[in-house]
Each structure stands twice: as C-alpha cells, then as structure tokens.
Amino acid sequence: MRRHILTGTPGAGKTTVLRALAARGHRTVAEAATDVIAREQARGVPEPWTAPDFIAHVTAEQRARQEAADAPGPCFFDRSPVCTHALATYLGHPVPPALTAELTRLSTPPGLYEPYVFLLRPLGFVEPTAARRISYEDALAFEKVHEESYRRFGFRLVEIPAASVEERVDRILASVGAGED
C-alpha cells in the first residue's frame, strides 16, 4: 500500500484537496484532530486541545484510521502522527508514549508512509471554525513547526504552492504517478 501524506498549516486547503482527490476516485483518510475536537466540544469541552490527554486521543484516532485504511493501492492521508508531533510541540504538550510508539513505527523501514510528504502552502488567510482558532500569523509559525517535525523524522517535503484546487490535485497526482484511472 502506498500511503501519501498531505500536511500544512491550518487553512492551507488540505481538506479541500483531499475531497477533490476522493472525487477523482482516490482513497482518502480524513484528519483526526478536528474530529477529536468536535467530539469533545459536543460533550461540552470548549477547548479540548488544552487537555493533557488531547494528543493521546488524536494519536489513537489516527492509528484507528490508518488501520481501517489498510488495503491495496494508494491512499492519501490528511495529516499523520508527525503532524501530531508538531501539534504537541506547538501547544507545549509532552509527547505521550502512544505517539512516540507511532513515530517509531512510521520511521522503521520500510515505513508506513511514502518518504515524502506534500506540504500544502498557505492560501493567504485562515477561515476560523470551532476547531480552528488560530490567526494567520500564528498559522505561519505552526507551519514552520510542521516542517521541522517532518525533517526531524526523515521525510522530504514536496511543496504544493497556493493555486486552484484542481491545479494542486494535478500536481500531487503527477508527483505520485497516479493519473486518472
């Protein structure tokens, strides 16, 4: 199975690009943190990312999604455990043992993901949501933490510049050699 990671700062268009990949018939896996936040907010927790076990919950959700996606053929993931590492670093949370185990698992050859990651560059703004309460300036700082985390864990960054959704999808598919089937 070829697992491809899309990453970038909040508001870079990852979810939109992932949906466009799905619309073209490619298997995709949605980001975990947003769903963990939504689930906790529905339970009455206004800022779940401040909880000490937040990173562990995101890690568990990512692992479950990765395991559910195991099937032959390429798959595109909206974020990975390396993004969760960047999130822990950015928020000042310790890296829990479960995340350390996932980072080891994905770094052990042959690795869980392709050795490169698609870094979607910012679109020039951040649309606030219940889960996304970050300024554009802070989002740019968070992007740098993502870059550092991916490099730390041995990934090569493939930059996808701001462009139309279709142009971004075409660029990603050309990079993986997966044109329209």
Helices and strands as residue ranges (DSSP letters): E 3-7, H 14-23, E 27-29, H 33-42, G 48-50, H 54-68, E 75-78, H 81-91, H 97-107, E 116-120, H 136-152, E 156-160, H 165-176
